[in-house]
Amino acid sequence: PGYLGAVPCMQLIMPVLLISGFSNVTGNQILIPSGKDVCFMKAVASGAVLDICLNAVLMQFCGGVGAALATLLAELLQMLIQLYYAHTYIWVNIRWKSLANISISALAASLLLLFLRLIADFNLWLEMALFSMAFFGTYGLCILWLKEPAALEMFDHLTCKWKRLYR
């Protein structure tokens, strides 16, 4: 009960995990290696300035929720600026079929979990273990069924190792 006040802050700050991951790709793995350090620094500086300004205003009125919102918006701005500078590289290198296969597989596995959540009521740890196995099993089978090249290659590699081990 003592931590319930942190729930809204955590809910606001959680998308930063995804945004930050994408920013890492656009910044550290695309912009910097391609010599666009200045573009990367513009994005980071813009995010920092926005974070400071929003924190100065929002924390007075909203406290921790304001700080979380400021951080979320600053990270989003940084990611969008990096995306702007890296967009030509990103769009030509996306494997759209692979992205669709991965999205369909994740959606199928997520829908199964939603269904299981409606019908199952186990001990928390048992539920987490069963749901994890159900999600990853469904995801793996879907991605193989859709013949995703990276998944097929990994599956072939694993089966070759198993064959060598059990000869």
Backbone as JSON Lines, residues from 0, in Angstrom:
{"i":0,"aa":"P","n":[0.81,-1.22,0.0],"ca":[0.0,0.0,0.0],"c":[0.85,1.27,0.0]}
{"i":1,"aa":"G","n":[2.04,1.19,0.58],"ca":[2.89,2.37,0.65],"c":[3.42,2.82,-0.71]}
{"i":2,"aa":"Y","n":[3.34,1.95,-1.69],"ca":[3.86,2.28,-3.02],"c":[2.77,2.6,-4.04]}
{"i":3,"aa":"L","n":[1.53,2.58,-3.63],"ca":[0.43,2.82,-4.57],"c":[0.52,4.18,-5.26]}
{"i":4,"aa":"G","n":[1.08,5.16,-4.56],"ca":[1.22,6.48,-5.17],"c":[2.17,6.5,-6.36]}
{"i":5,"aa":"A","n":[3.05,5.51,-6.44],"ca":[4.01,5.45,-7.55],"c":[3.41,4.84,-8.81]}
{"i":6,"aa":"V","n":[2.24,4.22,-8.71],"ca":[1.65,3.53,-9.85],"c":[1.44,4.47,-11.05]}
{"i":7,"aa":"P","n":[0.82,5.64,-10.9],"ca":[0.63,6.5,-12.07],"c":[1.97,6.93,-12.7]}
{"i":8,"aa":"C","n":[2.97,7.18,-11.87],"ca":[4.29,7.56,-12.41],"c":[4.88,6.42,-13.23]}
{"i":9,"aa":"M","n":[4.79,5.2,-12.69],"ca":[5.33,4.05,-13.4],"c":[4.57,3.79,-14.7]}
{"i":10,"aa":"Q","n":[3.27,3.98,-14.67],"ca":[2.48,3.78,-15.89],"c":[2.88,4.79,-16.96]}
{"i":11,"aa":"L","n":[3.16,6.01,-16.56],"ca":[3.58,7.03,-17.53],"c":[4.99,6.78,-18.06]}
{"i":12,"aa":"I","n":[5.86,6.28,-17.2],"ca":[7.26,6.16,-17.58],"c":[7.56,4.87,-18.36]}
{"i":13,"aa":"M","n":[6.7,3.86,-18.27],"ca":[6.95,2.58,-18.94],"c":[7.16,2.68,-20.45]}
{"i":14,"aa":"P","n":[6.4,3.49,-21.19],"ca":[6.67,3.57,-22.63],"c":[8.09,4.05,-22.96]}
{"i":15,"aa":"V","n":[8.75,4.7,-22.0],"ca":[10.12,5.17,-22.22],"c":[11.04,3.99,-22.52]}
{"i":16,"aa":"L","n":[10.74,2.82,-21.99],"ca":[11.57,1.64,-22.29],"c":[11.59,1.35,-23.79]}
{"i":17,"aa":"L","n":[10.43,1.38,-24.42],"ca":[10.36,1.14,-25.86],"c":[10.96,2.3,-26.65]}
{"i":18,"aa":"I","n":[10.61,3.51,-26.25],"ca":[11.11,4.7,-26.94],"c":[12.62,4.76,-26.86]}
{"i":19,"aa":"S","n":[13.15,4.49,-25.68],"ca":[14.6,4.53,-25.49],"c":[15.3,3.46,-26.32]}
{"i":20,"aa":"G","n":[14.69,2.29,-26.41],"ca":[15.26,1.23,-27.25],"c":[15.32,1.63,-28.7]}
{"i":21,"aa":"F","n":[14.26,2.24,-29.19],"ca":[14.23,2.7,-30.58],"c":[15.24,3.83,-30.78]}
{"i":22,"aa":"S","n":[15.34,4.72,-29.8],"ca":[16.33,5.81,-29.88],"c":[17.74,5.27,-29.93]}
{"i":23,"aa":"N","n":[17.98,4.19,-29.21],"ca":[19.3,3.58,-29.25],"c":[19.63,3.11,-30.66]}
{"i":24,"aa":"V","n":[18.66,2.51,-31.32],"ca":[18.88,2.04,-32.69],"c":[19.13,3.23,-33.62]}
{"i":25,"aa":"T","n":[18.24,4.22,-33.58],"ca":[18.38,5.35,-34.5],"c":[19.62,6.19,-34.2]}
{"i":26,"aa":"G","n":[19.94,6.34,-32.92],"ca":[21.08,7.19,-32.56],"c":[22.41,6.47,-32.6]}
{"i":27,"aa":"N","n":[22.56,5.5,-31.71],"ca":[23.85,4.83,-31.54],"c":[24.19,3.85,-32.65]}
{"i":28,"aa":"Q","n":[23.18,3.32,-33.34],"ca":[23.46,2.31,-34.34],"c":[23.28,2.8,-35.78]}
{"i":29,"aa":"I","n":[22.7,3.98,-35.95],"ca":[22.55,4.5,-37.31],"c":[23.26,5.86,-37.45]}
{"i":30,"aa":"L","n":[22.85,6.84,-36.66],"ca":[23.38,8.19,-36.84],"c":[24.88,8.29,-36.56]}
{"i":31,"aa":"I","n":[25.32,7.8,-35.41],"ca":[26.74,7.92,-35.05],"c":[27.63,7.16,-36.03]}
{"i":32,"aa":"P","n":[27.36,5.87,-36.32],"ca":[28.23,5.17,-37.27],"c":[28.24,5.77,-38.68]}
{"i":33,"aa":"S","n":[27.14,6.45,-39.06],"ca":[27.13,7.05,-40.4],"c":[27.64,8.49,-40.39]}
{"i":34,"aa":"G","n":[28.31,8.88,-39.31],"ca":[28.96,10.19,-39.25],"c":[28.02,11.35,-38.99]}
{"i":35,"aa":"K","n":[26.84,11.09,-38.51],"ca":[25.87,12.16,-38.24],"c":[25.81,12.46,-36.74]}
{"i":36,"aa":"D","n":[27.0,12.64,-36.15],"ca":[27.1,12.92,-34.72],"c":[26.38,14.21,-34.35]}
{"i":37,"aa":"V","n":[26.47,15.2,-35.21],"ca":[25.83,16.5,-34.93],"c":[24.31,16.32,-34.85]}
{"i":38,"aa":"C","n":[23.75,15.54,-35.75],"ca":[22.31,15.27,-35.71],"c":[21.92,14.56,-34.42]}
{"i":39,"aa":"F","n":[22.75,13.59,-34.02],"ca":[22.5,12.87,-32.78],"c":[22.54,13.83,-31.59]}
{"i":40,"aa":"M","n":[23.53,14.71,-31.56],"ca":[23.65,15.66,-30.44],"c":[22.5,16.66,-30.43]}
{"i":41,"aa":"K","n":[22.01,17.06,-31.6],"ca":[20.85,17.96,-31.65],"c":[19.64,17.29,-31.01]}
{"i":42,"aa":"A","n":[19.45,16.02,-31.3],"ca":[18.32,15.28,-30.75],"c":[18.44,15.14,-29.23]}
{"i":43,"aa":"V","n":[19.62,14.77,-28.77],"ca":[19.84,14.59,-27.33],"c":[19.69,15.92,-26.6]}
{"i":44,"aa":"A","n":[20.27,16.97,-27.15],"ca":[20.18,18.29,-26.51],"c":[18.74,18.79,-26.48]}
{"i":45,"aa":"S","n":[18.01,18.58,-27.55],"ca":[16.6,19.0,-27.6],"c":[15.79,18.28,-26.53]}
{"i":46,"aa":"G","n":[16.01,16.98,-26.39],"ca":[15.32,16.22,-25.37],"c":[15.67,16.7,-23.97]}
{"i":47,"aa":"A","n":[16.94,16.99,-23.74],"ca":[17.38,17.45,-22.42],"c":[16.77,18.81,-22.08]}
{"i":48,"aa":"V","n":[16.77,19.73,-23.04],"ca":[16.2,21.06,-22.8],"c":[14.7,20.95,-22.52]}
{"i":49,"aa":"L","n":[14.0,20.14,-23.32],"ca":[12.56,19.97,-23.09],"c":[12.3,19.35,-21.71]}
{"i":50,"aa":"D","n":[13.1,18.37,-21.33],"ca":[12.93,17.71,-20.03],"c":[13.11,18.71,-18.89]}
{"i":51,"aa":"I","n":[14.14,19.53,-18.96],"ca":[14.38,20.53,-17.91],"c":[13.23,21.52,-17.83]}
{"i":52,"aa":"C","n":[12.8,22.03,-18.99],"ca":[11.71,23.02,-19.01],"c":[10.4,22.43,-18.49]}
{"i":53,"aa":"L","n":[10.04,21.24,-18.98],"ca":[8.8,20.63,-18.53],"c":[8.84,20.25,-17.05]}
{"i":54,"aa":"N","n":[9.99,19.76,-16.58],"ca":[10.12,19.45,-15.16],"c":[9.94,20.69,-14.3]}
{"i":55,"aa":"A","n":[10.51,21.81,-14.73],"ca":[10.39,23.04,-13.96],"c":[8.92,23.46,-13.81]}
{"i":56,"aa":"V","n":[8.13,23.22,-14.83],"ca":[6.72,23.62,-14.78],"c":[5.84,22.53,-14.17]}
{"i":57,"aa":"L","n":[5.95,21.31,-14.7],"ca":[5.03,20.25,-14.32],"c":[5.22,19.72,-12.9]}
{"i":58,"aa":"M","n":[6.45,19.71,-12.4],"ca":[6.67,19.19,-11.06],"c":[6.01,20.06,-9.98]}
{"i":59,"aa":"Q","n":[5.88,21.35,-10.26],"ca":[5.22,22.24,-9.29],"c":[3.76,21.87,-9.1]}
{"i":60,"aa":"F","n":[3.12,21.47,-10.19],"ca":[1.68,21.21,-10.15],"c":[1.33,19.73,-9.99]}
{"i":61,"aa":"C","n":[2.18,18.86,-10.54],"ca":[1.82,17.44,-10.58],"c":[2.8,16.54,-9.84]}
{"i":62,"aa":"G","n":[3.89,17.07,-9.3],"ca":[4.85,16.26,-8.56],"c":[5.5,15.2,-9.43]}
{"i":63,"aa":"G","n":[5.53,13.96,-8.91],"ca":[6.17,12.85,-9.62],"c":[5.52,12.51,-10.94]}
{"i":64,"aa":"V","n":[4.2,12.67,-11.02],"ca":[3.51,12.41,-12.29],"c":[3.98,13.42,-13.34]}
{"i":65,"aa":"G","n":[4.19,14.65,-12.94],"ca":[4.7,15.67,-13.86],"c":[6.1,15.34,-14.34]}
{"i":66,"aa":"A","n":[6.94,14.85,-13.42],"ca":[8.31,14.47,-13.8],"c":[8.28,13.3,-14.78]}
{"i":67,"aa":"A","n":[7.42,12.35,-14.52],"ca":[7.31,11.19,-15.42],"c":[6.82,11.63,-16.8]}
{"i":68,"aa":"L","n":[5.83,12.5,-16.82],"ca":[5.31,13.01,-18.09],"c":[6.38,13.8,-18.85]}
{"i":69,"aa":"A","n":[7.15,14.61,-18.12],"ca":[8.22,15.39,-18.75],"c":[9.26,14.47,-19.38]}
{"i":70,"aa":"T","n":[9.64,13.43,-18.66],"ca":[10.62,12.48,-19.18],"c":[10.08,11.75,-20.41]}
{"i":71,"aa":"L","n":[8.83,11.33,-20.34],"ca":[8.21,10.65,-21.48],"c":[8.22,11.54,-22.72]}
{"i":72,"aa":"L","n":[7.8,12.8,-22.56],"ca":[7.74,13.71,-23.72],"c":[9.12,14.05,-24.25]}
{"i":73,"aa":"A","n":[10.1,14.19,-23.35],"ca":[11.47,14.5,-23.77],"c":[12.07,13.33,-24.55]}
{"i":74,"aa":"E","n":[11.86,12.12,-24.06],"ca":[12.36,10.93,-24.77],"c":[11.68,10.78,-26.13]}
{"i":75,"aa":"L","n":[10.4,11.07,-26.17],"ca":[9.66,10.99,-27.43],"c":[10.19,12.01,-28.43]}
{"i":76,"aa":"L","n":[10.45,13.23,-27.97],"ca":[11.01,14.26,-28.86],"c":[12.37,13.82,-29.39]}
{"i":77,"aa":"Q","n":[13.22,13.33,-28.51],"ca":[14.54,12.88,-28.94],"c":[14.43,11.78,-29.98]}
{"i":78,"aa":"M","n":[13.55,10.81,-29.74],"ca":[13.38,9.71,-30.7],"c":[12.87,10.23,-32.04]}
{"i":79,"aa":"L","n":[11.9,11.14,-32.02],"ca":[11.35,11.67,-33.27],"c":[12.38,12.44,-34.07]}
{"i":80,"aa":"I","n":[13.22,13.21,-33.39],"ca":[14.28,13.95,-34.09],"c":[15.28,12.98,-34.7]}
{"i":81,"aa":"Q","n":[15.66,11.95,-33.94],"ca":[16.59,10.95,-34.49],"c":[15.96,10.21,-35.65]}
{"i":82,"aa":"L","n":[14.69,9.91,-35.55],"ca":[13.98,9.25,-36.64],"c":[13.98,10.13,-37.89]}
{"i":83,"aa":"Y","n":[13.78,11.42,-37.7],"ca":[13.8,12.35,-38.83],"c":[15.14,12.29,-39.55]}
{"i":84,"aa":"Y","n":[16.24,12.32,-38.79],"ca":[17.56,12.31,-39.4],"c":[17.94,10.94,-39.98]}
{"i":85,"aa":"A","n":[17.37,9.87,-39.44],"ca":[17.76,8.52,-39.87],"c":[16.72,7.86,-40.78]}
{"i":86,"aa":"H","n":[15.63,8.58,-41.11],"ca":[14.51,7.94,-41.8],"c":[14.87,7.33,-43.16]}
{"i":87,"aa":"T","n":[15.74,7.97,-43.92],"ca":[16.06,7.41,-45.24],"c":[16.75,6.05,-45.1]}
{"i":88,"aa":"Y","n":[17.61,5.93,-44.12],"ca":[18.3,4.66,-43.9],"c":[17.33,3.6,-43.4]}
{"i":89,"aa":"I","n":[16.44,3.99,-42.5],"ca":[15.51,3.02,-41.89],"c":[14.54,2.46,-42.92]}
{"i":90,"aa":"W","n":[13.88,3.32,-43.67],"ca":[12.81,2.85,-44.56],"c":[13.3,1.93,-45.66]}
{"i":91,"aa":"V","n":[14.5,2.15,-46.16],"ca":[15.0,1.26,-47.22],"c":[15.54,-0.05,-46.68]}
{"i":92,"aa":"N","n":[15.8,-0.14,-45.38],"ca":[16.38,-1.35,-44.79],"c":[15.39,-2.19,-43.99]}
{"i":93,"aa":"I","n":[14.16,-1.76,-43.9],"ca":[13.17,-2.55,-43.18],"c":[12.71,-3.7,-44.06]}
{"i":94,"aa":"R","n":[12.69,-4.87,-43.51],"ca":[12.14,-6.03,-44.21],"c":[10.67,-6.1,-43.83]}
{"i":95,"aa":"W","n":[9.82,-5.54,-44.68],"ca":[8.41,-5.39,-44.36],"c":[7.71,-6.73,-44.13]}
{"i":96,"aa":"K","n":[8.09,-7.75,-44.9],"ca":[7.47,-9.07,-44.72],"c":[7.84,-9.64,-43.35]}
{"i":97,"aa":"S","n":[9.1,-9.48,-42.95],"ca":[9.54,-9.95,-41.63],"c":[8.82,-9.2,-40.52]}
{"i":98,"aa":"L","n":[8.67,-7.91,-40.69],"ca":[7.97,-7.1,-39.69],"c":[6.52,-7.56,-39.56]}
{"i":99,"aa":"A","n":[5.89,-7.87,-40.69],"ca":[4.51,-8.37,-40.66],"c":[4.45,-9.73,-39.97]}
{"i":100,"aa":"N","n":[5.39,-10.63,-40.3],"ca":[5.42,-11.96,-39.67],"c":[5.58,-11.86,-38.16]}
{"i":101,"aa":"I","n":[6.49,-11.01,-37.72],"ca":[6.74,-10.84,-36.29],"c":[5.52,-10.25,-35.61]}
{"i":102,"aa":"S","n":[4.9,-9.26,-36.24],"ca":[3.71,-8.62,-35.65],"c":[2.54,-9.6,-35.56]}
{"i":103,"aa":"I","n":[2.32,-10.37,-36.6],"ca":[1.23,-11.36,-36.6],"c":[1.47,-12.4,-35.51]}
{"i":104,"aa":"S","n":[2.71,-12.86,-35.38],"ca":[3.04,-13.87,-34.37],"c":[2.85,-13.32,-32.95]}
{"i":105,"aa":"A","n":[3.3,-12.1,-32.73],"ca":[3.14,-11.48,-31.41],"c":[1.67,-11.25,-31.09]}
{"i":106,"aa":"L","n":[0.89,-10.85,-32.09],"ca":[-0.54,-10.63,-31.89],"c":[-1.25,-11.95,-31.56]}
{"i":107,"aa":"A","n":[-0.91,-13.01,-32.28],"ca":[-1.53,-14.31,-32.01],"c":[-1.2,-14.79,-30.6]}
{"i":108,"aa":"A","n":[0.05,-14.66,-30.2],"ca":[0.46,-15.08,-28.86],"c":[-0.21,-14.22,-27.79]}
{"i":109,"aa":"S","n":[-0.35,-12.93,-28.04],"ca":[-1.0,-12.02,-27.08],"c":[-2.48,-12.33,-26.95]}
{"i":110,"aa":"L","n":[-3.13,-12.63,-28.06],"ca":[-4.55,-12.98,-28.01],"c":[-4.76,-14.27,-27.22]}
{"i":111,"aa":"L","n":[-3.86,-15.23,-27.39],"ca":[-3.95,-16.46,-26.61],"c":[-3.84,-16.15,-25.12]}
{"i":112,"aa":"L","n":[-2.92,-15.26,-24.75],"ca":[-2.77,-14.9,-23.34],"c":[-4.01,-14.22,-22.8]}
{"i":113,"aa":"L","n":[-4.61,-13.35,-23.59],"ca":[-5.85,-12.71,-23.15],"c":[-6.94,-13.75,-22.91]}
{"i":114,"aa":"F","n":[-7.05,-14.71,-23.8],"ca":[-8.03,-15.79,-23.63],"c":[-7.72,-16.6,-22.38]}
{"i":115,"aa":"L","n":[-6.45,-16.99,-22.2],"ca":[-6.06,-17.77,-21.03],"c":[-6.32,-17.0,-19.73]}
{"i":116,"aa":"R","n":[-6.11,-15.72,-19.79],"ca":[-6.34,-14.87,-18.61],"c":[-7.81,-14.9,-18.2]}
{"i":117,"aa":"L","n":[-8.69,-15.01,-19.17],"ca":[-10.12,-15.05,-18.87],"c":[-10.54,-16.38,-18.24]}
{"i":118,"aa":"I","n":[-9.9,-17.46,-18.63],"ca":[-10.35,-18.77,-18.15],"c":[-9.49,-19.35,-17.03]}
{"i":119,"aa":"A","n":[-8.28,-18.83,-16.84],"ca":[-7.36,-19.43,-15.86],"c":[-7.24,-18.55,-14.62]}
{"i":120,"aa":"D","n":[-7.13,-19.22,-13.48],"ca":[-6.9,-18.51,-12.23],"c":[-6.02,-19.4,-11.36]}
{"i":121,"aa":"F","n":[-4.72,-19.27,-11.54],"ca":[-3.76,-20.09,-10.81],"c":[-3.02,-19.24,-9.8]}
{"i":122,"aa":"N","n":[-2.15,-19.9,-9.08],"ca":[-1.17,-19.22,-8.25],"c":[-0.36,-18.29,-9.15]}
{"i":123,"aa":"L","n":[0.01,-17.12,-8.66],"ca":[0.69,-16.11,-9.48],"c":[1.93,-16.65,-10.18]}
{"i":124,"aa":"W","n":[2.78,-17.39,-9.46],"ca":[4.02,-17.89,-10.05],"c":[3.75,-18.96,-11.09]}
{"i":125,"aa":"L","n":[2.82,-19.83,-10.81],"ca":[2.45,-20.87,-11.76],"c":[1.84,-20.25,-13.02]}
{"i":126,"aa":"E","n":[0.99,-19.26,-12.82],"ca":[0.37,-18.56,-13.94],"c":[1.43,-17.89,-14.81]}
{"i":127,"aa":"M","n":[2.39,-17.24,-14.16],"ca":[3.45,-16.56,-14.91],"c":[4.26,-17.57,-15.72]}
{"i":128,"aa":"A","n":[4.58,-18.71,-15.13],"ca":[5.35,-19.73,-15.84],"c":[4.55,-20.3,-17.01]}
{"i":129,"aa":"L","n":[3.29,-20.65,-16.76],"ca":[2.45,-21.22,-17.82],"c":[2.2,-20.22,-18.94]}
{"i":130,"aa":"F","n":[1.92,-18.98,-18.57],"ca":[1.65,-17.95,-19.59],"c":[2.9,-17.66,-20.42]}
{"i":131,"aa":"S","n":[4.06,-17.67,-19.78],"ca":[5.31,-17.45,-20.52],"c":[5.52,-18.55,-21.54]}
{"i":132,"aa":"M","n":[5.34,-19.8,-21.1],"ca":[5.49,-20.93,-22.03],"c":[4.46,-20.86,-23.15]}
{"i":133,"aa":"A","n":[3.24,-20.5,-22.81],"ca":[2.19,-20.41,-23.83],"c":[2.51,-19.3,-24.84]}
{"i":134,"aa":"F","n":[2.95,-18.15,-24.33],"ca":[3.26,-17.04,-25.23],"c":[4.4,-17.4,-26.16]}
{"i":135,"aa":"F","n":[5.53,-17.81,-25.59],"ca":[6.7,-18.07,-26.42],"c":[6.52,-19.29,-27.31]}
{"i":136,"aa":"G","n":[5.79,-20.29,-26.84],"ca":[5.5,-21.44,-27.68],"c":[4.64,-21.04,-28.87]}
{"i":137,"aa":"T","n":[3.59,-20.28,-28.63],"ca":[2.72,-19.82,-29.71],"c":[3.47,-18.91,-30.66]}
{"i":138,"aa":"Y","n":[4.24,-17.98,-30.11],"ca":[5.02,-17.07,-30.95],"c":[5.99,-17.86,-31.83]}
{"i":139,"aa":"G","n":[6.71,-18.8,-31.23],"ca":[7.68,-19.59,-31.98],"c":[7.03,-20.41,-33.08]}
{"i":140,"aa":"L","n":[5.91,-21.06,-32.76],"ca":[5.22,-21.86,-33.78],"c":[4.69,-20.98,-34.91]}
{"i":141,"aa":"C","n":[4.13,-19.83,-34.57],"ca":[3.61,-18.92,-35.6],"c":[4.72,-18.42,-36.51]}
{"i":142,"aa":"I","n":[5.83,-18.03,-35.92],"ca":[6.92,-17.47,-36.71],"c":[7.51,-18.54,-37.63]}
{"i":143,"aa":"L","n":[7.53,-19.79,-37.16],"ca":[7.99,-20.88,-38.02],"c":[6.96,-21.19,-39.1]}
{"i":144,"aa":"W","n":[5.69,-21.19,-38.74],"ca":[4.61,-21.46,-39.7],"c":[4.59,-20.4,-40.81]}
{"i":145,"aa":"L","n":[4.9,-19.15,-40.44],"ca":[4.93,-18.07,-41.43],"c":[6.24,-18.06,-42.22]}
{"i":146,"aa":"K","n":[7.12,-19.01,-41.89],"ca":[8.39,-19.19,-42.61],"c":[9.27,-17.94,-42.56]}
{"i":147,"aa":"E","n":[9.39,-17.36,-41.38],"ca":[10.28,-16.22,-41.18],"c":[11.72,-16.71,-41.34]}
{"i":148,"aa":"P","n":[12.48,-16.15,-42.29],"ca":[13.82,-16.67,-42.6],"c":[14.76,-16.76,-41.39]}
{"i":149,"aa":"A","n":[14.79,-15.75,-40.55],"ca":[15.7,-15.78,-39.39],"c":[15.31,-16.9,-38.43]}
{"i":150,"aa":"A","n":[14.01,-17.1,-38.22],"ca":[13.55,-18.17,-37.33],"c":[13.85,-19.54,-37.92]}
{"i":151,"aa":"L","n":[13.65,-19.7,-39.23],"ca":[13.96,-20.98,-39.88],"c":[15.45,-21.3,-39.8]}
{"i":152,"aa":"E","n":[16.27,-20.27,-39.98],"ca":[17.72,-20.46,-39.9],"c":[18.12,-20.88,-38.48]}
{"i":153,"aa":"M","n":[17.54,-20.22,-37.48],"ca":[17.85,-20.57,-36.09],"c":[17.36,-21.99,-35.78]}
{"i":154,"aa":"F","n":[16.19,-22.34,-36.25],"ca":[15.64,-23.67,-36.03],"c":[16.53,-24.73,-36.68]}
{"i":155,"aa":"D","n":[16.96,-24.48,-37.91],"ca":[17.86,-25.41,-38.6],"c":[19.18,-25.57,-37.84]}
{"i":156,"aa":"H","n":[19.7,-24.46,-37.35],"ca":[20.96,-24.48,-36.6],"c":[20.81,-25.32,-35.33]}
{"i":157,"aa":"L","n":[19.7,-25.13,-34.61],"ca":[19.47,-25.89,-33.38],"c":[19.27,-27.37,-33.66]}
{"i":158,"aa":"T","n":[18.51,-27.68,-34.71],"ca":[18.28,-29.11,-35.02],"c":[19.56,-29.8,-35.45]}
{"i":159,"aa":"C","n":[20.44,-29.09,-36.15],"ca":[21.73,-29.67,-36.53],"c":[22.57,-29.97,-35.29]}
{"i":160,"aa":"K","n":[22.56,-29.05,-34.32],"ca":[23.31,-29.28,-33.08],"c":[22.74,-30.47,-32.32]}
{"i":161,"aa":"W","n":[21.42,-30.57,-32.24],"ca":[20.79,-31.69,-31.55],"c":[21.13,-33.01,-32.23]}
{"i":162,"aa":"K","n":[21.13,-33.0,-33.56],"ca":[21.45,-34.23,-34.29],"c":[22.89,-34.67,-33.98]}
{"i":163,"aa":"R","n":[23.81,-33.7,-33.91],"ca":[25.19,-34.04,-33.59],"c":[25.33,-34.56,-32.16]}
{"i":164,"aa":"L","n":[24.57,-33.99,-31.25],"ca":[24.64,-34.42,-29.84],"c":[24.08,-35.82,-29.63]}
{"i":165,"aa":"Y","n":[23.04,-36.16,-30.35],"ca":[22.34,-37.42,-30.1],"c":[22.57,-38.46,-31.19]}
{"i":166,"aa":"R","n":[23.71,-38.46,-31.83],"ca":[24.04,-39.49,-32.82],"c":[24.46,-40.76,-32.18]}
